[in-house]
Amino acid sequence: MAMKKILITGGAGYIGSHTAIAMVNSGFEPVILDDFSNSEKSMLVGLRDILGRDIQCYEGNCNDKTFLEQVFAENDFLGVIHFAAFKAVGESTQKPLKYYANNIGSLLVLLETMEKFEVKNLVFSSSCTVYGQPDVLPVLESTPRKDAESPYGNTKKIGEDILRDYIKSKPGARAIALRYFNPIGAHPSAAIGELPLGVPANLVPFITQTAVGIREKLTLYGNDYDTVDGTCVRDYIHVMDLADAHVKALEYLAQQELDFFDLFNVGTGNGNTVLEVIHAFEKVSGMPLNYQVGPRRPGDVEKTWANTDKINSKLGWKAQYSLEDSLRDSWKWQQKLEESRVLK
């Protein structure tokens, strides 16, 4: 592959920034595009600390066609990794039009721009939310999709459908949708990690914020589910493993001769309960966690985890980090954030 410049939309976000590191380590040249509506420019500093140099970054929105065409005109991209989307499930139920306009609109503008500049390779950020509560576990890529629990989840289903239809219509166009399970962890250097705005919507940052005293306590939403300890089961994957899956997907796409579309689960292939995650965190941090049991939360899936045979065999990818590794890196990142906060 002579030209290895890759556009990463939403590249200053949690997964995008870690993927930029993985891209550089694999010989690609990432170019970040981000409007910083749900990310911080401090992540660019963290990337520089890890890489020893800056990564090219454009500030703007993927829905802005003029801006996006300018970015493409100034670069010769081998492909695009598309992260840029609103992702708060709860907010999406309150502001569905905002989510449809941004998440679907940005994908349409991106595809039109890629077509204009003859960029053929796209890796799309999808989600295991498309499966809903699966009838059979672990979840296969062939598992039927269910009605989305939220407008956010529905934008991922619609995004997959758009890509499937688009690829059929454009000879030579190629796309892979990666269905993420539950990303956690941070770069082992603790230079970059997850930066939730406001109260975290995800389990692990709430755990780490509780451990440092930012949150008074953690609430478990239900302990009467049909699982080993009554709490929900998820497939938690280290963000660096997830980042590496994007590298493998891009390399695989570039090898395809004709128009191509496929889907891959990205998880560890194992499920852990909320209580197992809490106990694993207490083990790696050496700190007891203040938590209480509350009522079930509407819309929560009882249990889901991935079958990863397809991505293991076709892309040659397999998760390398354990749950404890992920929580240890999350904790190091939270401690660094707290240290920075105290010094301000």
C-alpha positions in Angstrom: 0.0 0.0 0.0 1.9 3.0 -1.3 -0.3 5.7 0.3 -1.2 5.1 3.9 -2.8 8.3 5.0 -6.1 7.6 6.9 -8.8 10.1 7.9 -10.2 9.4 11.4 -13.4 11.3 11.9 -14.0 11.8 15.6 -10.3 11.1 16.0 -9.9 13.1 19.2 -12.5 11.0 21.0 -12.0 8.0 23.3 -11.8 5.2 20.7 -10.6 7.5 17.9 -7.5 8.7 19.7 -6.4 5.2 20.7 -6.9 4.1 17.1 -4.7 6.9 15.9 -1.9 5.4 18.1 -2.5 1.9 16.6 -2.5 3.4 13.1 0.9 5.0 13.6 2.3 1.9 15.1 1.2 -0.1 12.0 2.8 2.3 9.5 -0.3 4.4 8.7 -0.4 8.2 8.8 -3.6 9.2 10.7 -5.3 12.6 10.0 -7.8 13.6 12.7 -11.1 15.4 12.0 -13.1 16.4 15.1 -15.4 19.3 16.1 -14.6 18.8 19.8 -18.3 18.7 20.8 -17.7 15.6 22.8 -13.9 15.5 23.2 -11.1 17.6 24.5 -8.1 19.1 22.8 -6.0 17.8 25.6 -6.2 14.4 23.9 -4.0 15.9 21.1 -1.4 16.7 23.7 -1.6 13.2 25.0 -1.1 11.8 21.5 2.0 14.0 21.1 3.4 12.8 24.4 3.0 9.1 23.3 4.2 9.6 19.7 6.8 12.3 20.2 5.2 14.4 17.4 1.9 16.0 16.5 -0.8 14.4 14.4 -2.4 16.5 11.7 -5.8 17.6 12.9 -8.7 19.5 11.3 -11.4 21.1 13.5 -14.8 20.9 11.9 -18.0 18.8 11.5 -18.6 16.0 9.1 -22.0 17.4 8.2 -20.3 20.4 6.7 -19.8 19.3 3.0 -17.7 22.3 2.0 -15.3 21.7 4.9 -15.1 18.0 4.3 -14.4 18.4 0.7 -11.6 20.8 1.6 -10.0 18.2 3.9 -10.2 15.6 1.1 -8.8 18.0 -1.5 -5.7 18.6 0.7 -5.0 15.0 1.3 -4.7 11.7 -0.6 -6.5 9.2 1.7 -6.2 5.5 1.4 -9.3 5.2 3.6 -11.5 6.6 6.3 -12.4 5.3 9.8 -15.7 6.9 10.8 -16.2 7.4 14.5 -17.9 10.9 14.5 -21.4 10.4 16.0 -23.3 11.4 19.1 -23.4 8.4 21.4 -25.4 9.1 24.6 -28.2 6.6 24.7 -30.3 8.6 27.2 -29.9 11.9 25.4 -30.9 10.2 22.1 -34.3 9.3 23.6 -34.9 13.0 24.5 -33.5 14.5 21.3 -33.9 11.9 18.5 -33.9 14.4 15.7 -30.5 15.6 16.8 -29.1 12.1 16.6 -30.6 11.2 13.3 -29.5 14.5 11.7 -25.9 14.1 13.0 -25.3 10.4 12.9 -27.1 9.6 9.6 -26.4 13.0 8.0 -22.6 12.9 8.6 -22.4 9.3 7.1 -24.2 10.5 4.0 -22.0 13.5 3.5 -18.9 11.4 4.1 -19.9 8.8 1.5 -20.7 11.5 -1.1 -17.3 13.1 -0.4 -15.5 9.7 -0.6 -17.1 9.0 -3.9 -16.2 12.4 -5.3 -12.5 12.0 -4.4 -12.5 8.2 -5.2 -11.6 7.0 -1.7 -12.8 3.5 -1.6 -12.1 2.1 1.9 -14.4 2.8 5.0 -14.4 1.3 8.4 -17.6 2.2 10.2 -18.1 2.4 14.0 -21.2 0.2 14.7 -22.4 -1.3 18.0 -23.6 -4.5 19.6 -26.8 -2.5 20.5 -28.1 -3.7 17.1 -28.7 -7.2 18.6 -30.9 -6.0 21.5 -31.4 -8.8 24.0 -30.2 -11.8 22.0 -32.1 -15.1 22.1 -28.9 -17.1 21.8 -25.5 -16.4 23.3 -22.8 -15.8 22.4 -23.9 -13.4 19.7 -22.9 -14.2 16.1 -22.7 -11.7 13.2 -25.6 -13.7 11.7 -27.7 -13.2 14.8 -30.9 -11.3 13.8 -30.9 -7.7 14.6 -33.7 -6.5 16.9 -35.6 -3.2 17.3 -33.2 -0.7 18.7 -33.8 0.3 22.4 -32.8 3.9 21.5 -32.5 6.4 18.6 -28.8 6.1 19.0 -28.9 2.3 18.5 -31.2 2.8 15.5 -28.7 5.2 13.9 -26.2 2.3 13.9 -28.7 -0.1 12.3 -29.6 2.5 9.7 -25.9 3.2 9.1 -25.2 -0.5 8.4 -28.1 -0.6 6.0 -26.9 2.5 4.2 -23.5 1.0 3.7 -24.9 -2.3 2.5 -27.0 -0.5 -0.2 -24.3 1.9 -1.1 -21.6 -0.8 -1.7 -24.0 -2.7 -4.0 -24.4 0.4 -6.1 -20.7 1.4 -6.4 -18.2 -1.0 -8.0 -14.9 -1.0 -6.1 -16.3 0.6 -2.9 -15.5 -1.3 0.2 -16.7 -1.1 3.8 -16.5 -3.0 7.1 -18.8 -2.3 10.0 -17.3 -3.2 13.4 -19.9 -4.0 16.0 -18.2 -2.9 19.3 -19.1 -4.5 22.6 -18.0 -2.5 25.7 -14.8 -0.6 25.4 -12.9 0.1 28.6 -9.3 0.8 29.7 -6.8 3.5 28.5 -3.5 3.7 26.9 -1.0 1.9 29.2 1.1 5.1 29.4 -2.0 6.9 30.9 -1.4 9.8 28.5 -4.8 9.3 26.9 -8.0 7.6 28.1 -11.8 8.1 28.4 -13.0 11.6 29.2 -16.7 11.5 29.9 -18.4 14.9 29.9 -20.5 15.3 33.1 -21.8 12.2 34.9 -20.4 9.1 33.2 -23.0 7.0 31.4 -20.6 3.9 31.4 -19.7 1.6 34.2 -15.9 1.8 34.4 -15.5 5.6 34.5 -18.2 5.7 37.2 -16.2 3.1 39.1 -12.9 5.0 38.9 -14.6 8.3 39.7 -16.2 6.8 42.8 -12.8 5.4 43.9 -11.2 8.8 43.8 -14.2 10.5 45.5 -15.7 12.4 42.6 -18.8 10.3 43.0 -20.2 9.4 46.4 -21.2 5.9 45.4 -21.9 3.6 42.5 -25.4 2.2 42.0 -26.0 -1.3 40.6 -29.1 -1.2 38.5 -30.7 -4.5 39.6 -29.3 -7.6 41.1 -32.2 -10.0 40.3 -31.3 -10.9 36.7 -30.8 -14.4 35.5 -27.0 -14.4 35.8 -24.5 -15.9 38.2 -24.8 -13.0 40.7 -27.9 -11.3 39.6 -26.2 -8.4 37.8 -26.1 -7.7 34.1 -23.4 -9.4 31.9 -21.4 -7.5 29.2 -18.3 -8.2 27.1 -15.7 -5.7 28.2 -12.9 -5.1 25.7 -9.7 -3.0 26.2 -9.7 0.1 24.0 -6.3 -0.7 22.6 -7.5 -4.1 21.4 -10.5 -2.4 19.8 -8.1 0.1 18.2 -6.0 -2.7 16.7 -9.2 -4.2 15.2 -9.5 -1.1 13.1 -6.0 -1.5 11.8 -6.8 -5.1 10.8 -10.1 -4.1 9.2 -8.4 -1.5 7.1 -5.6 -3.8 6.0 -8.2 -6.4 5.1 -10.3 -3.9 3.1 -7.3 -2.8 1.1 -6.7 -6.4 -0.1 -10.2 -6.8 -1.6 -10.4 -6.6 -5.4 -14.1 -5.8 -5.9 -16.9 -4.0 -4.1 -17.1 -5.5 -0.6 -19.1 -5.2 2.6 -18.9 -7.2 5.8 -19.6 -7.1 9.5 -17.5 -8.2 12.5 -18.1 -8.4 16.2 -15.3 -6.9 18.3 -15.3 -8.3 21.8 -13.3 -10.7 24.0 -15.7 -13.6 23.6 -16.3 -13.6 27.3 -19.0 -12.0 29.5 -18.5 -10.5 32.9 -21.2 -9.4 35.4 -21.2 -5.9 36.9 -20.2 -7.3 40.3 -17.3 -9.2 38.7 -16.0 -6.0 37.2 -16.3 -4.3 40.6 -14.4 -7.0 42.4 -11.7 -7.1 39.7 -11.3 -3.3 40.1 -11.0 -3.7 43.9 -8.3 -6.3 43.3 -6.1 -4.3 40.9 -6.6 -1.0 42.8 -6.4 -2.3 46.3 -9.4 -0.1 47.2 -12.9 -1.1 48.4 -15.6 0.5 46.3 -18.7 2.1 47.8 -21.7 0.7 45.9 -25.4 0.0 46.5 -28.1 -1.9 44.7 -30.8 0.0 43.1 -33.8 -0.9 40.9 -33.5 -2.1 37.4 -32.9 0.5 34.7 -35.4 0.5 31.8 -33.9 -0.7 28.5 -31.0 -2.5 30.0 -30.1 -5.8 28.2 -29.7 -8.7 30.7 -26.7 -10.3 29.2 -24.7 -10.2 25.9 -21.3 -11.1 24.8 -19.6 -11.8 21.5 -18.7 -14.8 19.4 -15.4 -13.7 17.9 -14.7 -16.6 15.6 -15.2 -14.6 12.5 -12.9 -11.7 13.3 -10.3 -14.2 14.7 -10.2 -16.2 11.5 -10.8 -13.6 8.8 -8.9 -10.6 10.1 -6.4 -12.5 12.3 -7.4 -10.4 15.3 -7.8 -11.5 18.9 -8.2 -9.6 22.1 -4.9 -9.5 24.1 -5.8 -7.7 27.3 -7.6 -9.2 30.3 -10.3 -7.6 32.3 -7.8 -6.9 35.0 -5.4 -5.3 32.5 -8.2 -3.0 31.3 -9.2 -2.0 34.8 -5.6 -1.4 35.8 -5.1 1.0 32.9 -8.5 2.7 33.6 -7.4 3.3 37.2 -3.9 4.7 36.2 -5.7 7.1 33.8 -8.1 8.2 36.5 -5.3 8.7 39.0 -3.5 10.9 36.4 -6.6 13.0 35.9 -7.0 13.5 39.6 -3.4 14.5 40.0 -3.8 17.0 37.2 -7.0 18.4 38.8 -5.3 18.8 42.2 -2.4 20.6 40.7 -4.5 23.2 38.9 
